[in-house]
Amino acid sequence: MSAGGVEKNANIRDVAILRNGKVIDTVDYYELANNGVYKTKINKLLPNDVIFVPRSSLRVKITGAVKEEAFYDIKKGTTLKDALELAGGLKPDARFNDIILSRLNKDKVRVEVKNLNLSNKNAAGFVLADGDEIQVYSASTEPSNAIHLTGNVYFPGQYEYKEGLRISDIISDSTKILENTDVDSSYIVRKDAKSSEINLIQFSLNKIFQNPSSDENLVLEPYDKIVVVNKFEILNNIEIMVTGEVAKPGNVKAEKEASVYKMITKAGGFTSASNIDNIEIVTYQNGNLASKVIAVNESMATEAPTQGYIIVHSIYESISKDYVEVSGDVFNPGEYFFNNGMMISDVLKKAINKEDYGHSYTLLHYKTSPYGEREIYNISINGLNDRKADVLLNKNDKIEVKLSKKNTRKYVNIDGAVYDKGTYVYGEGMTIADAIIIAGGYIDSAYRDEVEIIRKTIDGYDIKQEYIIVKSKDFNSFKMMPNDSVVIKNISEYNKSEYVNLSGEFVFPGVYPIKKGEKLSTIIKRAGGFTDYAYLYGTEFKREKVRLEKQKMIESMISRLERDLVTNANIQAMTAASDATISSAELFMKTKDSFIESLKKVKADGRLVIAMSHPRLLKGSVNDIELENGDSVYVPKRQDYVTVSGAVLNQGAFVYNEKMEWKDYIKIAGGYLNNADKSNIYIMKANGTVQHVEDRAISWSSENDRWEVSYFTDSKMLQPGDNLIVPDNYRRIAWLRNIKDITQVLMQIAVTGGVAANLF
């Protein structure tokens, strides 16, 4: 424990104790943990002994109906039975005769090895390998045709199905439901056994309580799920169908942000006939069907669809992906995989909502020849059982569907801060409350006090769009109309996390979340204020927005300088009278390019100059600024030195002496170099400001807004942590003499970049 524990990849089954370079004992901590005792060969550790914890070389994963799900280090020759004992053994409801073991092949792709029966000696003695995954399933206790009752009720759970069973047989009266139940909008979730299509059937408990003979008291079917909701409660039981070449095809309980690969694993993993490069993901988006094919490596990073299903295709299927396209008045338009022998009726049954099967349609069949040419056929059918729809398709055919006007279905759209936004079938009398429940309910960031209805009406040749705001108290009474769009607004700040970083001499430095409008004084108080060593004068406040603006200024100044240099070079080249002058101009251009490249490396620091003080004095002052996301505040310890840099003999840091003037520091730095620009000496102050020094008797004080005698003011210019900078005299460089304000431009670049040393 003194060493801080072991890393995740440590093998604690073979911990070696070394003395004088030799292994004198090994410790298996699994045995210690499982048996409570471990007999060692040595009595105690001696000075210079070494405890060596090796990396794991053999590790397996055990999940499911075992007492301790985890990764386990194993030794060479460990069997399935041994590994299950490491996991604490099987749970009472474990299916010991159907244990799934999957293994990585030589290409590091996980393939299913086999189903193992623990009662079989050969299976129990199956020797494990590194990377094996063992899944132990629970025995199903669910009645084969049970009715599920869930939601806002006193006694949720499973109920025995009987022929003719009705809702009132399970929910007989209001004593069976909890407070705040929406008695007018409960639902039956019913799955069609043939098409696997999910249907929501709405009913009113209130009408059933008033009259058990009401049509609302529906006859139940096997596997029905009755959902009794609290007002605006979400339907949260989502399952994903995984089918095709998997060990256990069927519905798998979804998990938040789970990958496609994880869902396949939960369905038992791949079979020996799985085509791991042909995994199809089918999703429903806004009422549309979308399909894409991925390989196994991509499946690990692809999120599983919460509305849709996953198909693992067989290696015996055609690898080439041919499609037919369906568009028009269908519930799931899009592209569908083409199979030999496919008919128009086969595709329409996938694209058309089950409740619309009996309607009449006009079909435009764009038939594609082997040479890519298309012919158009017009087909009228009366329902999908019409034999005229039994027309063979070619790959890349297109079908456009037109539904008879009198039977056209009506829809509403639900968008915004709900779990399952999209297009839904409109029902007579549908309210906003119904729409919210059908769309899965609110997400956490939803604004629940009102919604916006977008309603379109046709007035002659014009389409008018109306915006209706409906308050929450009217959600249960406001009746929707076909083609309405419901928009549930997001609270913009809900998922917006903003932080500032406090470092240095704070009592509690660290990263702090902030709320909108929070001030600097408040965050300092939250951090416990400053330590006794804080040097507030040297505070560095940095902001990304300021850095970007400063960077633009630097780039603009460099661009201006580069233009002037190019202009001078061109003039020099055009007026050259000799080969020597031309060579000089060429050398100038090369030197200029190198010079500009060095300038372009200067980066802005984003420092915002503020006068820091204690929170009590800072509060309400002009320096008590509003914080922004990404701001950083650094408060250093007091610095007892001043740095001198630039064109001096000995650049460096020197002990601060309040009696010394700036000239004194230049003297102890060895004095000026020949190329020093003595008229442009400046001080980069520790607080982020820049001050120009004046070597004359009287100078202007911008701080005090007056002319002052330099003899009395300059001596107080320097503070601990300041940097005295003596720039080079660039006008001494022949090819820079004709550049206007060269020194001023370069100094601005240095100051804007927050650079306190000789740059060039």
N, C-alpha and C positions, 0 to 999 in steps of 0.2 A: 504493500500500500504506500510505502514511503516513496516508491518510484512512480506513483501515479497510476498504478494498474497496468493492464496490458492493452495492446492495440487490437482492433477487430480481427485482423488476419493472424493473430498469434495462435500457436498450437500449444495449449496448456496440458496436453496429454503426454508430452515428452520434454518436460523442463529439465535441463541438465545443470548439475552443480559441478563446477570445475575447480580443482585445486592443483596448483603448480602445473597447469596446462593439461591435466588429465581429468576425465570424467570420473567422479567418485560416487555419484548417485544420480538417479533420474526420478522425477515426481510426476505422477498421473493425477492431476487435480480432479478429473472426472470420478476416479475411484474415491477420492477424499469426499467429494460432494455427494456421491450416491450412497457410500457405505459409512461415512462419518469418521472413518479411521484410515490411517495410511502409515505403514511401518517404514521408517527411513533407515538407511545404513549408517548415518552419522548422527551424532548427538547434538551438535551445534555448529554454526558457521564460524569460521576463523577469519581474521584480517586477510585481505587480498583474495578471498574466495570469490568466484565469479558465478552468478546465476544467469544462465543463458536460456532465453525463451525463443525457440525457433519459429519461423513462419509456417503457417498451415500448408501442408502438401496434399492432404486428402480430406475433403469436406463434403458432406451431403446435407440436403435440406429435407426436413420431415414436417409435413403439415396435415391438417385434417383432424380426425377423431383420435388424437393421441393426447396424453396429459400435458406435455410440454412441447409446443410447436417451436422449432428453432433450426438454426444451422448447427451441425455437430461435426467435430473433428473425429475421424475414424482412423484405425490402424489398418495396415495391409492385411487382408484376409477377413475383415469384418463382414458379417453376413447381415441379411435383412432382419433376422430375429434379434441379433446383437444390437443393431441400430435402433430398433423399436424399444428395446429395453433402456437404451440411453435416453430416449424421449419419455421415460416414465411408464411405458406400456400403453396398451390400447384403452380407450374409454369403453364403458359398458355397451354403448350402442354402435361400436365400430363394426364395419363390415370386413371381417378378417379374411373372407374368402374372395375379396375383389379389391386388392391393393394395387394401385397404379404406380409403376416405376418408369420414369423417363430418363434418358441418358443422352449426353452430347456425343455426336459422331465426330469423325476426324476433321470435319469442316466447322466444328464448334456450333452446329445446328442441333437443337434439341429434337429428338425423335422418340416416340414411345417404344419402349422395349417390349413390355408385356404386362398382362394382368396376372398378379401373383396371389395364390391361395395359401395363407399362412399355415393351414392345417396340413399342407403337403410338405413333406420333409425336404424335397428338392427346392421348393420355393422358399421355405424358411432358411435354407442354407445358401441361398443365392448370394454370391460375393459381390459387394458393392464397389463402385469405382468413384474417383473424384468427380464432383459435379452432379452426381445422381440426385434426382428429386423423387421423394416418396410421398404419395397422396393417399391418405386413408379416409375413405368415405364413411358417413354415418348411415345406419340402417334407417330407411324411411318409415316413419310412424304415421304418415299422412294417409287417411282413408282415401281409397281410390277415386271416390266421386264427391268428396267433402265440399260443403258450402263454407266459404270464408266470410266471417263478419269482422269488420275492422272499422276504426275511426272513433267517433265521439259517442261511444256506448259503454255501459257498465261491464258487459261480459263479452269482450271480443274473443275470437278464436274460431275453431272449426265445429261445424254442425253436420250431423248425419243427413245425407240426401235421401229423400223418399219421393216416390212418384207423386206428382201433384202438389208438392211443397210450395207454399207461397211466402211472401215477405212477412206477412202477419204471423205466420207460424214461428218465426224467429224473433221478430220485434213486434210483440203483441200490443204494447201500449207505451205511453210516454215515460213510464217508470224505468224503461230499459235504456233510455238515452240520457246523456249528460246535459248539463246546462249549456246554453248558447248553441245548441244544435240548430242547423238550418233545416227546419222540418219541411220546407218546400222544395229542397234541391238535394236529394240523396241520389246515389248512382249504383247501378249494377255494372261491373266490369265483366264482360262476357267474351270469351275467345272462341272463334269459329274453329271447330276441330279439323275441317278440311283445308281452309285457306290460312289458318293461323292469324286471321285478322282480329284485331281488338275492337270491340264496340262498347261505347258508353251508353247506357240506357237510363234516362233520368226518371225518377218517380218522386211523389210527394208523400212523406210520412204523415203529414197533417191530414190529407184526404183519406189515407188508410185508417188512421185512428178514428176519424169521424164516420167512415163507412167502409168496413172490411170487404163489402161486395163491390167496391169501386174498381174501375179498370186499372187504377194505379197499383192495386195489390197483385203484382205480376206473378205468374207461375215461374218458379226457379228451374234452372237446368244444372246438371252436374258441373262442378268446378266454378260456378258463379262466385264472384266476390262482391259482397255488399259493402259499399263505402258510405258511412254516415259521417258527414263532415261538420266540423265547427265552422262558423261563418268564415269563408274565404280560406279555409284550411287547404294545404297543398296535397295533391295525390302523389305520394312519395315512394310508392313501391314499384320501382322500375326494373324490368327484366330485359335481357338482351338474348335473342335467339341465336345460338351458334349451331350451325348445321353442316352437313357434308361429311368429309373425311376426318371426323374427330371421334374420340373414344366414346363419348357420351353426348351425342347431339341432343339439343333441347334448349330450354330457357335457363339462363344463368343470371343470378342476381347481379345487377350492375353495381359498380363501385365508382366513387368520385374520381374522375380523371384516370380511370384504369385504361391500360393500353389494350389494343386488339389482341396482342400476344397473351396477355394475362387472362383475357376472357376465353381464349382457346385452351389455355392451360386449365382453367376452371371447368372446362367441358371435357377434361380427361386428356387433352393433348392430341397430337397428331397420330394418325394411323400409318401403317406401312404403305398405304396407297395414297397418302397425302402429297399433293403437289405444293411444296412450300413456297414456290414462286408464283402461285396462282390463288391468292386469298382475296376473295371479293368482299367489299364492304358496301352494303346497301343502306342508304339513309333517306329519311323523309325530311324535306326542308320546305317549310311553307306550303305543305300539301303536295310537293313534287317529289318524285322518286329520283335519286341520284345514285350512281354506281361507279366504283373505281376498284382496280385490281392492284395489290401490292405484294411484295415478297416478304419472307419471314423477318429479314433484318429490319425492314421498314415498319413491320407490325409492332416492333418493340417500342417505337417512338410515335406511333399513331394512336390517338385517343379513340376508344371504342364508341360507336354511336349510341346515344341514349334513346334515339328513335330510329330503329332500323334493325338490321341483322347482319350476321357474318357467315359467309360460306367458304369452307375450305374445299377447293375443287380436287378432283382425283387426277393422278398422273396419267390415267387412261383417257382423260378428256383432251380435246384439241387444245393445243397451246395458243394457236392464233385466236385473237379476239374479234369476232365479227358481231355486228349489231343490227337490230332493226329499231327504227325510231317511231315513237307514238306521240302525237301532239293533238291539240284541240280540246274538246269538251270531255276531258278525262280527269280523274282525281290524282293520278300519278303519271304525268307525262315524263318522257325522257327516253334514254337508250336502254335496250334490253339485249342480253346476250342471245345471239342467234344459234339455234340448234337445227340440225337436219330433221326435216319432218315437221317443223314448227308451222302452225297455222295462224291465221289472223285471230281466230277465236281464242287461241292459247294466250296471245299477247294481251288481248282486250281484257281477259279475266284478271290479269295482273294490274292493268292500268285503270280499270273502271271500278268504282266503289261497288261493293256487293249489293247495296240497296238499289243501285241503278241498273242491275243486270237485265231487268225486264223491259227497259225503255227502248224506244226505236232510235236508230242512228243512221246517218248517211256517212259512208266511208269513202275517202279518196285514197286509193291504193296506188302508190308510186312504185311500180315493180321494176327492179334492177336486173338487167341482163348480165350474163357473164362478161360482156365487153364494157360494162359500166353505163350502158344506155338505159333510159327509163321510159316506161309507158304508164299512162294514168288510166285506172279503171274506177268507175263509179259504182258503189255497191250500197244498196239499201237493205238494212236488216231490222227485224222486229225482235229484239232481245238477243242475248248471246247464244241462245239455243237454236237460233235460226241457222239452218244448214248452209245458207249462203255465206256465212262467216267462216266456213271450213275451207279456206283457200290457202294453199301452200305458199309459204314465203321464201324469198331468196335473201341471202345476206345483203345488208345495206338497203333493204326495202324501207319505205316510209309510209306510215298510215296516218292520215288526218281524219279526226273524228268530229262529226257534227251531231249534237243531240237535238232531238225534236223540241221545238220551242215550248210546247205545252208541258213537257216533262222536265224542263231544265231545272236542275237543282240550284238552291240558293246557298250562299256562303257568307260568313263574316270573317274578318281578319283581326287577330289579336296580337299586338306588338308592344314592345317595351319591357318593363321590369317584371316579367313573369317567367316561369321555368320553361314552358313549352310554347313559345310564341309561334304563330303560324295561321293557316287558313283552316276553318272548321265549318262543318255543315250547319246551316241556319235552321233552328227549330222554332216553330210558332210559339210566341210568348217568351222567347229567350230574353233574360235580363242581363244586366252588366255583371251581377253577382254570378250568374250561371257561366258567363264567358270567362271570368277570372278562374273559376274552379276547373273548367274544362281545359284551360291553358296551364294547369298545374299549380296555380296559386302564385302569390307574390314571391319574388326573391327578396333578400334582406334589405336591399337598397331602394325598394319601391316606395313611392310617395302615395300613401293610402287615403288621403283626404279627398281626392278627386281624380277623375279620369277625363280624357278628352275623346269625344266621338267625332270622327270625320265621316260626314254623310254626303253622298253625291246624288244629285237629282238632275233629270233631263228636262230642259225647258226649250222646246223647239229644237233648234240646232245647237243650243248652248248646254254645256254641262256645268252646273253650279255646285260648288263645294262649300259645305257648311261645317263650322266648327262649334261643337256643343260641349260645354263644361258641365259635368255631372258630379255633384257632391256625394260623399260616401253614404249619407243618410238616405239617398235615393237609389242606391245600387240595386236593391231588391225590387224596386217598383218601376224603374226606367226600362221600358220595352225597346229592344233593339229592332232594327229593320234590316232586310237583306242588303248585303254589300257594305254594311257599316264597318268601319275600322275603329277598334278600341285601342287607345294609346295609354299605357300605364307609365307614368313618368318616373325617371330615376332621380334620386337625390344625389346631386353631383358630388357633394363632399363625402358621401358615405364611404366609398371605397378608395378615397383619395388619402393616402398616407404621406405626410410630409415630415421631414426630419431636419434637425440642425446638429452639427458636431461641435462640442465644447471640449477643448483640450488645453493642457497646460495647468496653470495654477488656479483651478477651481477645486472646491472641496470635494465635489463629486463629478469629475469629468466623464464624458461619454456622449453617446448619440441619444438625442431627446426628440420624441414626437411633438409636433406643434399643431395648434389649431389655427384656423384662419384668423388673422388680425393680431396674433400674439406678438408682444413687444419684447425688446432685448432685455429690459429690466426684469421682466417676469421670468424669462428662462434662466437668468443668472440666479434669481432667488430659488428656483427649482433645483439648481445645481448646488445649492448651499452657500452661494457667494464665493468670495475669493479666499485663498490661503494668505497667511501673513507674509509670504515671499512674493506675492504677485506684483509685477511691474506694469501697472495699468497704462502708463505712457507708451509702452511698446506693444500694446494690443494689436493683433492682426485680425481684421474682419474681412473675410473673403466671400465674394458672391459670384456665381457663374454668369449672371447677366452682365455684371461689370466686366468680367474677364473677356467676354465676347465683344463688348463694345470697345474695350482697350485694344483687343487684337485687331479689330477693324481699323482703328486709328494707326496702329503700327504699320499695317499693310498699306494703308493709304500714304503714309509718310515715306515708306520705302519705295512705293511706286513713283511718287513725285521725285525722289532722289534719283531713281533709275532713269526716269525720263530726261532729267537734266544731264546726267552723265552721258547718255546716248547722244543727245544733241551736241554736246561739246566734242564727243568723239567724231561725229560726222563732220563738224566744222573743221576739226584738226585734219581729218583725212582729205577733205576737199581742198584745203589750202596748203597741203604738203608740197614742198618744192624740191625735195630730194628723197633718195631711198632711205636715208637715215631717219628723216622725219616720218616717212611711212612706217618704218619698222617701229618707231617710237609710238605711233598711233596704234599699231597692232598690239604692242605690249600693254598699252593703256587699256585696250578693250579686254584683254585677258585678266589684267589686275582688277578692272572694274567688275567683271563677272564674279571673281572670287570674293571681292568686297561685298557685293550685293547678296551673294549666297550666305555669307557669314551673318549679315543683318537679318536675313529671313529666318534664321534659327532662333531669333529672339522671340520668346513667348510671353504674353501678358500674364500677370499673376492674379488679377481679379480683386486686388485689395481695395477696399472702400475705407477711406479715412474717417475715423470717428474719434471723439474725445471720450475715452472710457472713464467711468467713475463708479463708485459704489452704487448699488441699486437704489438706495434712498435718494441720492442726489441725481441719479440718471433718470429716474421716473419723471415723465412729463417734460423732459428737456428735448431739444432738437435732435440730440444724439440717441434718444430712445426710439430707434427706428423699428418699423414692422418687419418681422422676420419672413424669409422666403425659404422654400424647400431647397436643401443643399447648402445653405449658408454654413460657414465654419468660423469659429471664434477661437483664437489662440492667445492665451495670456502667458507671457514668458516670466521667468524669474528675473529679478533685477540684474542687469548686466553692468559690470564695473569697468567697462572698457569702451574705447572709441576706435573705430577702424579707419585707416587712411589707405586709399587705393588710387590707382591711375598713374599719372606721369610723375612719380616720386621714386627716389632711389631704393627705398625699402618699404614696400607695401606690407601692411600687417595691422595687428590690434595692439593698442597701447592703453595702459591703465588710465582710467578717467581721473582727472584732477580739475576740480571746479575753478581753480585759479589760473588754469592754462587757457590761452586763446587758440583759435584755429591755426594761427601762424606758428604757434609753438609746436603743435602736433606735426606740421609739415617739416619743421626743423629736426625733430627727433626721428622723423621718417627718412632723414638724409637729405632733405631739400628737393628742389625741383630738378627734373631732367631737362635736357635742352629743348625737347619738343613740347614742354608743358604749356598749356594755354592758361596763363595766370589771370586773365581777365574774365574767365568763365568758371571759376571754382564754385562748387555748390555742395550743400550738405543734404544727404538723404537721411531725413530724420527717422528715429525709431518709431514714431507714430504714423509714418507713411507720407508725411508732407515733404516738400523739397524747398530748400532755402538757398538763395544765391548770396554769396558773401561779397562785400564791397570793400575794395582796398582804397578807400578814400575817406577824408575827414568827415563828410556829411553824406548820408544815404537815406533812402526812403524806406520806412518800416511799414510793410503792408499789414502787419499784425496790429500795430497801434494807429495806423492810418495817419502818419505824420513823418516829417523829416527829423532824423535823429543823428547825433554825433556818433560815428561808427566806433570811436574809441570806447564809448560806454556800452554800446549794444552788442558789438561783435564778440566780446569776451564771454557773453552769456548765450551765444548761439548754440554751442554744443551741449548735448545731454548724453548720459550713458546710453550706449546702444546705437548712437548716431554713426553715420559713415561719411567721412570727409572725402570728396572725390575731386581729383585734379585731372581734367580731361586732356587728351592730346590736342595739340594745335594742328588741326587738319589743313589749315591754309598754308602750312609749310610744304604740304604734298603738292607737287606741281599740277597734277591732273585734277586736283580738287579746288584749285584757287578760283576758278571761274564759276563754281557752284554757289548760287545765292544762299546765304544763311545756312551753310553746311553745318556749322557747330550747333546752331539752334535745333536743326532737324535731328542731328544725332543725339543731342541731349534729351530731346522730347521722346525719342525712341527708347533711350535708356530708362528714363523716368516712368514712361507709360508701361514698359515691360517689367517694372519693379526690380531692375537690375542695379545692384549696388557695387559693381566692380568695373574695371576697365574692359569694355566690351570688345574692342577691335584691335 
